[in-house]
Amino acid sequence: MADNAGEQAGAATAAVDVAETKESEKVNFRKRRRLWYRDGNVIIVAEGVGFRVYRGILSKQSSVFKDIFRLPQGSSTAGQETYKGKPVIRVTDSSQDMQELLSILCGGTSGWLDGADQGDWYTTRSILRMSHKYEIDDLLEEGKRRLRLRFPGDLKSWDRLYSSSAIVLGSPSDAISMANMTRFLGLSRLHHRALYDCCQLDTDMLVNGAYDDNLVREVLCSEDIRACIDGRTKLAAASLRAMPSSWSDLVGPDQTSCTSNMSCMQAFIDLGVSPLHRTKINFDPLCPSPSLKNLSRKLCKSCAKHYIKYDTNRRQEILTNLHKFLKLPEPADSDSESEPDSSSDSDSSMDED
């Protein structure tokens, strides 16, 4: 029994890359004041930044932390590093990621789970990374939910992303980081939609990556870069095919339903010619067609209804089959896994604020 417990503790240690230090080594870290509780009973150090927090809170939320804390604590003869009698746990996570996680765990998870900071990708990325590593399921699922809202599979929700009033997770350049995260989490459908957004980036950023707020560069893997380059050619072709190619595409098989042949015919001609006036290649065939806004004025009611249906079906087919444009395998995850729910102390240590 004791041997098994030791093996489990050792595995937990390996899982989070806890760095052991010799008793003779001097403790050297900067205290993060906002997460340095005087009555905290454990100190976690990441990138030289110390957080004095509560073992009980972390153990309750994370089985990985719970296993770490089962290691012998507080005994200098056991080689455990301590600071003022409190155990010091050194991890290889970034200090920013650890701060984001501990801020939520020690401040209460309700704000995060209730959807706070919906547009903040960097916080979401940190929580996704850390909750996955430390096996905190409720935080992980909330992070995934935010990704699903950012990359929905139904066209109506996708169209809302183009609205100027929409709260959209992250910025356009964050698409690379999001693509990397969805790939890491195995969310194939979301990964393909994130790559679609990567196709909208300029070529230099697409190939060489983008820098985040901490000046850390995120780059797509070679397979994803190739997928985007291949995909842009097909997406550009799909954009050119956005307009109906025949009169029946516009009015439908029952052409007698059109109540204004002359005006509708002229609208059809205008719609067909408009792509020829584009001066920039468009890789965004999912973007709602600007011509839809003028349908009620240019087309009769029957033709407008049919064209809206035509355009909706065309774009939904693209959204559903992005893997074909990107030359990637068909998504392995099911809709239920990818789609959102539609109901939806003045010590000598250096201080750091």
N, C-alpha and C positions, 0 to 999 in steps of 0.2 A: 504493500500500500504506500509506504513512504517512498519507495523507489519510483513508483508511478507518479506520485506528487512531484518528485524532483524532476522527472522527465517533462511533466506538463509545464512546470515553472521554467525549465530550460527552453522549451519550445516557445513559450510566450516571450521570453527574453529575445530569442532569435527573431521572432516575428516582428518586433519593433526596433531591432538593432540597438538594444541598450548598450551603451559603451561603458565598460567597467573601468574604474580608475583605482590606482593604488592608494593605500591609506596615507602614504607619505606625500602624495600629490596635493598641492594647495588648491582649495576650491576657488574657482575663478569664473565668475559669471556676473552679468549685469541684471539687477532686479527690474522686472517690469512692474512698476508701481500699481498700475490699474488691476493687476492680477497677483498682488502680493498681500495675502491676508495674514495678519499677525498671529491668528490662531490656526493657520493652516498647518497640516501635519505631514505634508510631503512637498518636495521641491522638484519640479520638472524643468530640466534645462535643455533648450533647443537652440542651436547656433550661438551658444554663449549667453543666452538670455534665460533668466530664471523666473519661474512662476511658482509661487507658494500657494498651494490650493489644498483641497480636502480629498483624502483618499476615499472616504465614504461616497461622496458624490460621483467620483469617477468610476469607482467599482460598481456602483448601482447601474450606471449607464453602459459600461463596457466590460465584457467578459475578459478582454485582452488586458485592460488595466488591472482588473481584479487578479488575474494570474500573475502579473508583474509584481503586485504588492504582496503576493504570497511568499516572495523571496525573503530570506532572512533580512530583517530590518534593524537598524540602530546599534549593531554590534561592530565595533571597530576591529575586533579580532576576526570577524567574518569577512573583512575586506570591503564592507559596505561604506560607500562615501556618505558622509553626513555633513550637515551644516547646522550648527547650534542645536544638535541633537535630533535634527529632522533628516530623514533619508533623502538623498539626492538621486534622482533618476535622470540619466542623460539619454536623449534620443536623437535620431538623425533627421527628424522632421525640420522643416524650416520654422523659424520663430514666428513668422507671420501666420502660417497654417496652424501652429499650436495655439497662438493667441486667439484666432478666430474660433477654434473648437472650445477652448477653455472659457472664453467669454460667454458662449452659449450655454455650456454645461453648468458653469458656476452662477450665471445670471438667470438661469431658468430657460428651458427649451421652448416654452409656450410661444414666445415672440417669433422664433424661427419657424415653428410648426404652423403658426397662424399666417405665415406668408410675409413676414417683415422683409424689407429690402428686396423686393421682387426683381428689381432691375440691376442689382449688384452682382455681376458675374464673378468677381474675384473672391467675394465672401462665399458665394455658392460653390465655386471651384474648390476652395479650401475645405469646406465642409464635406463635399463629396469625397475628396481625397482622404480626409482624416476619418470620416465615419466609415468608409470602406475598410480602411486599414485597422481601425480599432473596433470594428464590428458593432456600430451603433445604428441599429436598423431604422429607427424612426427618423433620425436625421438623414440617413442615406436615402430613404424613400421620398422625403420631402425634396431633397436635391434632385432626384430623378423626376419628380413631378414638375419641377421648374423647367427642366430640360424638355419635358414633353410639351409644356405650354409654349416653349420657345420654338419647337420644331413639331408642330401638330401634323397629323396625317389627313385631316379633312380640310377641304379647300376653303370652307367658310371661315374656319379659324386661321388658316394661313393668310387669307386676304386681310384679316384684321391687323396683321403684323405691318402692313404698309400704311396704316393709318397714323397720322401725325400725333394723335392723342393716345396711341397704344403704349403701354408700359412694356418695353421689350427688354429681355435679359441681355445685358452686355451691349457692346458696340459692334459694328460690322467687322472690325479687325479681330474681334474676339472669336470669330468663327473658327479659326485655326485651333485655338485652345479648346473650344467646345468639341470640335471634331476629334481631337486627341482624347478628350475625356470620355466621349461616347464610345469610342473604339475601346478604351481601357475597360469600361464598364460592360462591354459586350452588347450595347444597345444598337443593333445593326440598322434598324430603320431610322433612328435618330441620327446615327452616324452618317448615313447617306444624305439626309436633309442638311446636316451641318456642312458636308462637302459641297452640296449645292450652293450654300452661301459662300463657301470658299471660292467657288467658280466666279463669283461676282467681284473678287478682289483684283487689284492690278497684278500683273504678272510677276513683278519683282517681289511683292509681299507673298504671293502664292508660293513662289519657289524658295525664297530666302527666309520666310517667317515674319512674325510680328512681335514687337516688344510689349510687355505688359507694364503696369504702373511701377513695378519694382525693377524695370529694365532687364527683365529676364526674357530671353527670346524663345518663343514657341515656334516649332517647325513641324510641318506635316512629315510623316514617314514617306519614303520613296514611292510606296504603292499608292498612297493617297494623292501624292502630287501627280503621278501618272494618270490616276483616275480623273482628276480635275482637268488636266490638259486634254485628255481624250473626251471628257464630258463636255467641255466648252464648245467643241466643234459641233456636237450633236444638239446641244442646247441652242446654239446660234441658229441652226437649221430649223429647229422647232419654233423659234421666235418668228422666223420668216414665214412659217406655215400657220401663223396665228389667225390670219384672215381666212374667211371661207374661200374655197377654190372654185366653187360653182354656184350658180343661182340657187340650185336645190339645197345646197348647204345652208343658205340663208333663210329661205322661205319654207323649207321642208318638202317632203314628197308630195304633199297636197298643195300645189301651187295656187289653187283657187282660194286658199285661205287669205292670201294677200289682198288687202283692200285698197292699196295705193301703189299699183305697179310702177308707175313712172318715178315717183319719189323714192320708192324702195330700190328700184333698179339703179338710180343715180347714187344712192347711199352705198349699194354694193360695189359700184365702180370706184367710189371714193375710198372705201375700205380696202379694196384690193390693191389700189395704187399706193396707199400710204406707206407700206413697208419700203417701197422703192426710194422714198425720200429720206430714209434714215442715213445719217452720216457716221454713226458709231455702231459697231457690232454689239448686239444685245444678247447676253447669255442668261437672260431672266424671263423665260417664257411663262413662268408662273405669275408674273406680275399682272394684276388686273388691267385689262385693256382700257386705255383712255377713251376709246371710241364708245365704250358701253355707256358713258355718261351722256352721250348725245343721241342714244337710240330712240328715246321717246320723241325727239324732235325730227329725226331723219327717217325713221321707219314707222310703218303702221304697227298697231298693237300686236297683231298676230306675228309679224316678222320679228319684232323686237323680242317677244317671248321665246320664239324658236332660236334666235341667235344667242340669247343669253344661255339657253340650255346647251347649245352647241359649244359655246366658249367654256362653260362650266365643266362639261364632260371632257373636253380636250385637255384642260389644265389639270383636272383630277387624275386623268390617266397618266399624265407626266409625273405628278406627285407620287402616285402609287408605284410607278415603275422607274424611279430614279436609278436603281441599280443597273438597269439596261443602258441608260445614258452614260453612266460612269464605268461600265464594263466590270461590274463587281458581282459577286455571287448574290443570289436571291437572299433577302434577309432571313436570318435563322430564328429571330425572336418573333413571337406571335403579336397580334394587335393588342391583346390584353396586357402584354409586357411593355409595349412601347407607347400605347395611346393613353391619354389622361382620362380620368373619369369626367364625363361631360356634365354631371350634376355638380358638376363641379365648382519701518523700523530704521534708525539712523545708524546702520551698520557700515563697516568699512567697504562693503561691496559697492561697485559703481551703480548708481541709480539710472533708470531709463524710463521715461514717460511713455 
